[in-house]
Amino acid sequence: MMRSTLFIFLFAGLFVSCTSDREEVPQIEVCDTLSSGYNANVKPIIQSNCAVSGCHQGSFQYGDFTKYSVVKSKVDQGTFRQKVLITKEMPPSGTLNDIDLQILTCWVNKGAPNN
């Protein structure tokens, strides 16, 4: 019994010492790794969450988000940031995941370039 208790403590000590010595991997910001281009990074998010049937496409009263110029105008007016990034009331289907929110934030912060 004493031998198994000693073995358990030894194993636990070895496990804790090995796991606590590993280095922390620095988090890479999404902004550092993406071009923040509209076509490559932003348009896919808009197409799958905003420019969907019944929302921001065609003659939708709040704008056709299938067009860059319309999305850019919403960014310039501040309504895009407010509704998507701050209050997160858009899209109505639910909050975007963290990566999509980071991509959109980077894009807006860089002036919403069309590249």
C-alpha positions as protocol buffer text, in pm:
chain_id: "A"
residue {
  index: 1
  type: MET
  ca { x: 0 y: 0 z: 0 }
}
residue {
  index: 2
  type: MET
  ca { x: 281 y: 237 z: 95 }
}
residue {
  index: 3
  type: ARG
  ca { x: 461 y: 157 z: -228 }
}
residue {
  index: 4
  type: SER
  ca { x: 158 y: 240 z: -448 }
}
residue {
  index: 5
  type: THR
  ca { x: 99 y: 567 z: -263 }
}
residue {
  index: 6
  type: LEU
  ca { x: 463 y: 664 z: -315 }
}
residue {
  index: 7
  type: PHE
  ca { x: 437 y: 572 z: -683 }
}
residue {
  index: 8
  type: ILE
  ca { x: 127 y: 791 z: -725 }
}
residue {
  index: 9
  type: PHE
  ca { x: 295 y: 1092 z: -564 }
}
residue {
  index: 10
  type: LEU
  ca { x: 609 y: 1042 z: -771 }
}
residue {
  index: 11
  type: PHE
  ca { x: 409 y: 1017 z: -1094 }
}
residue {
  index: 12
  type: ALA
  ca { x: 198 y: 1323 z: -1006 }
}
residue {
  index: 13
  type: GLY
  ca { x: 509 y: 1526 z: -924 }
}
residue {
  index: 14
  type: LEU
  ca { x: 675 y: 1427 z: -1250 }
}
residue {
  index: 15
  type: PHE
  ca { x: 361 y: 1510 z: -1448 }
}
residue {
  index: 16
  type: VAL
  ca { x: 321 y: 1853 z: -1287 }
}
residue {
  index: 17
  type: SER
  ca { x: 687 y: 1942 z: -1334 }
}
residue {
  index: 18
  type: CYS
  ca { x: 678 y: 1846 z: -1703 }
}
residue {
  index: 19
  type: THR
  ca { x: 361 y: 2035 z: -1781 }
}
residue {
  index: 20
  type: SER
  ca { x: 455 y: 2351 z: -1593 }
}
residue {
  index: 21
  type: ASP
  ca { x: 791 y: 2386 z: -1770 }
}
residue {
  index: 22
  type: ARG
  ca { x: 657 y: 2418 z: -2122 }
}
residue {
  index: 23
  type: GLU
  ca { x: 674 y: 2761 z: -2280 }
}
residue {
  index: 24
  type: GLU
  ca { x: 365 y: 2960 z: -2356 }
}
residue {
  index: 25
  type: VAL
  ca { x: 299 y: 2993 z: -2727 }
}
residue {
  index: 26
  type: PRO
  ca { x: 230 y: 3356 z: -2813 }
}
residue {
  index: 27
  type: GLN
  ca { x: -112 y: 3425 z: -2960 }
}
residue {
  index: 28
  type: ILE
  ca { x: -97 y: 3552 z: -3316 }
}
residue {
  index: 29
  type: GLU
  ca { x: -339 y: 3831 z: -3393 }
}
residue {
  index: 30
  type: VAL
  ca { x: -563 y: 3772 z: -3691 }
}
residue {
  index: 31
  type: CYS
  ca { x: -472 y: 4121 z: -3819 }
}
residue {
  index: 32
  type: ASP
  ca { x: -107 y: 4017 z: -3841 }
}
residue {
  index: 33
  type: THR
  ca { x: -177 y: 3715 z: -4058 }
}
residue {
  index: 34
  type: LEU
  ca { x: -435 y: 3830 z: -4309 }
}
residue {
  index: 35
  type: SER
  ca { x: -437 y: 4078 z: -4588 }
}
residue {
  index: 36
  type: SER
  ca { x: -768 y: 4223 z: -4464 }
}
residue {
  index: 37
  type: GLY
  ca { x: -874 y: 4230 z: -4825 }
}
residue {
  index: 38
  type: TYR
  ca { x: -1241 y: 4249 z: -4902 }
}
residue {
  index: 39
  type: ASN
  ca { x: -1259 y: 3972 z: -5162 }
}
residue {
  index: 40
  type: ALA
  ca { x: -1039 y: 3721 z: -4982 }
}
residue {
  index: 41
  type: ASN
  ca { x: -1143 y: 3773 z: -4622 }
}
residue {
  index: 42
  type: VAL
  ca { x: -1455 y: 3983 z: -4581 }
}
residue {
  index: 43
  type: LYS
  ca { x: -1679 y: 3897 z: -4875 }
}
residue {
  index: 44
  type: PRO
  ca { x: -1714 y: 3529 z: -4773 }
}
residue {
  index: 45
  type: ILE
  ca { x: -1834 y: 3636 z: -4426 }
}
residue {
  index: 46
  type: ILE
  ca { x: -2080 y: 3885 z: -4575 }
}
residue {
  index: 47
  type: GLN
  ca { x: -2207 y: 3630 z: -4829 }
}
residue {
  index: 48
  type: SER
  ca { x: -2274 y: 3362 z: -4572 }
}
residue {
  index: 49
  type: ASN
  ca { x: -2418 y: 3581 z: -4297 }
}
residue {
  index: 50
  type: CYS
  ca { x: -2555 y: 3907 z: -4440 }
}
residue {
  index: 51
  type: ALA
  ca { x: -2624 y: 3883 z: -4814 }
}
residue {
  index: 52
  type: VAL
  ca { x: -2857 y: 3587 z: -4773 }
}
residue {
  index: 53
  type: SER
  ca { x: -3216 y: 3533 z: -4881 }
}
residue {
  index: 54
  type: GLY
  ca { x: -3440 y: 3790 z: -4717 }
}
residue {
  index: 55
  type: CYS
  ca { x: -3151 y: 4009 z: -4603 }
}
residue {
  index: 56
  type: HIS
  ca { x: -2899 y: 4254 z: -4753 }
}
residue {
  index: 57
  type: GLN
  ca { x: -2931 y: 4152 z: -5118 }
}
residue {
  index: 58
  type: GLY
  ca { x: -3118 y: 4275 z: -5421 }
}
residue {
  index: 59
  type: SER
  ca { x: -3354 y: 4559 z: -5336 }
}
residue {
  index: 60
  type: PHE
  ca { x: -3339 y: 4507 z: -4959 }
}
residue {
  index: 61
  type: GLN
  ca { x: -3438 y: 4833 z: -4790 }
}
residue {
  index: 62
  type: TYR
  ca { x: -3119 y: 4855 z: -4581 }
}
residue {
  index: 63
  type: GLY
  ca { x: -2881 y: 4794 z: -4869 }
}
residue {
  index: 64
  type: ASP
  ca { x: -2752 y: 4527 z: -5102 }
}
residue {
  index: 65
  type: PHE
  ca { x: -2444 y: 4378 z: -4933 }
}
residue {
  index: 66
  type: THR
  ca { x: -2354 y: 4181 z: -5245 }
}
residue {
  index: 67
  type: LYS
  ca { x: -2194 y: 4511 z: -5358 }
}
residue {
  index: 68
  type: TYR
  ca { x: -1873 y: 4633 z: -5197 }
}
residue {
  index: 69
  type: SER
  ca { x: -1976 y: 4998 z: -5238 }
}
residue {
  index: 70
  type: VAL
  ca { x: -2285 y: 4947 z: -5023 }
}
residue {
  index: 71
  type: VAL
  ca { x: -2094 y: 4770 z: -4745 }
}
residue {
  index: 72
  type: LYS
  ca { x: -1822 y: 5037 z: -4759 }
}
residue {
  index: 73
  type: SER
  ca { x: -2081 y: 5314 z: -4725 }
}
residue {
  index: 74
  type: LYS
  ca { x: -2220 y: 5143 z: -4411 }
}
residue {
  index: 75
  type: VAL
  ca { x: -1865 y: 5123 z: -4273 }
}
residue {
  index: 76
  type: ASP
  ca { x: -1806 y: 5492 z: -4350 }
}
residue {
  index: 77
  type: GLN
  ca { x: -2135 y: 5588 z: -4181 }
}
residue {
  index: 78
  type: GLY
  ca { x: -2039 y: 5388 z: -3870 }
}
residue {
  index: 79
  type: THR
  ca { x: -2351 y: 5171 z: -3881 }
}
residue {
  index: 80
  type: PHE
  ca { x: -2158 y: 4858 z: -3980 }
}
residue {
  index: 81
  type: ARG
  ca { x: -1923 y: 4886 z: -3678 }
}
residue {
  index: 82
  type: GLN
  ca { x: -2210 y: 4969 z: -3444 }
}
residue {
  index: 83
  type: LYS
  ca { x: -2448 y: 4691 z: -3548 }
}
residue {
  index: 84
  type: VAL
  ca { x: -2201 y: 4414 z: -3628 }
}
residue {
  index: 85
  type: LEU
  ca { x: -1903 y: 4471 z: -3400 }
}
residue {
  index: 86
  type: ILE
  ca { x: -2033 y: 4663 z: -3099 }
}
residue {
  index: 87
  type: THR
  ca { x: -2397 y: 4576 z: -3028 }
}
residue {
  index: 88
  type: LYS
  ca { x: -2373 y: 4255 z: -3234 }
}
residue {
  index: 89
  type: GLU
  ca { x: -2737 y: 4287 z: -3336 }
}
residue {
  index: 90
  type: MET
  ca { x: -2639 y: 4186 z: -3687 }
}
residue {
  index: 91
  type: PRO
  ca { x: -2662 y: 3935 z: -3831 }
}
residue {
  index: 92
  type: PRO
  ca { x: -3001 y: 3848 z: -3683 }
}
residue {
  index: 93
  type: SER
  ca { x: -2921 y: 3477 z: -3719 }
}
residue {
  index: 94
  type: GLY
  ca { x: -2676 y: 3510 z: -3430 }
}
residue {
  index: 95
  type: THR
  ca { x: -2342 y: 3649 z: -3329 }
}
residue {
  index: 96
  type: LEU
  ca { x: -2052 y: 3580 z: -3563 }
}
residue {
  index: 97
  type: ASN
  ca { x: -1773 y: 3358 z: -3437 }
}
residue {
  index: 98
  type: ASP
  ca { x: -1464 y: 3520 z: -3282 }
}
residue {
  index: 99
  type: ILE
  ca { x: -1245 y: 3476 z: -3590 }
}
residue {
  index: 100
  type: ASP
  ca { x: -1502 y: 3638 z: -3821 }
}
residue {
  index: 101
  type: LEU
  ca { x: -1544 y: 3926 z: -3577 }
}
residue {
  index: 102
  type: GLN
  ca { x: -1166 y: 3974 z: -3564 }
}
residue {
  index: 103
  type: ILE
  ca { x: -1141 y: 3970 z: -3943 }
}
residue {
  index: 104
  type: LEU
  ca { x: -1418 y: 4228 z: -3979 }
}
residue {
  index: 105
  type: THR
  ca { x: -1269 y: 4445 z: -3703 }
}
residue {
  index: 106
  type: CYS
  ca { x: -928 y: 4442 z: -3873 }
}
residue {
  index: 107
  type: TRP
  ca { x: -1084 y: 4527 z: -4207 }
}
residue {
  index: 108
  type: VAL
  ca { x: -1290 y: 4814 z: -4066 }
}
residue {
  index: 109
  type: ASN
  ca { x: -990 y: 4947 z: -3869 }
}
residue {
  index: 110
  type: LYS
  ca { x: -782 y: 4949 z: -4189 }
}
residue {
  index: 111
  type: GLY
  ca { x: -1043 y: 5165 z: -4362 }
}
residue {
  index: 112
  type: ALA
  ca { x: -1239 y: 4882 z: -4528 }
}
residue {
  index: 113
  type: PRO
  ca { x: -1011 y: 4846 z: -4831 }
}
residue {
  index: 114
  type: ASN
  ca { x: -1134 y: 4684 z: -5151 }
}
residue {
  index: 115
  type: ASN
  ca { x: -834 y: 4466 z: -5229 }
}
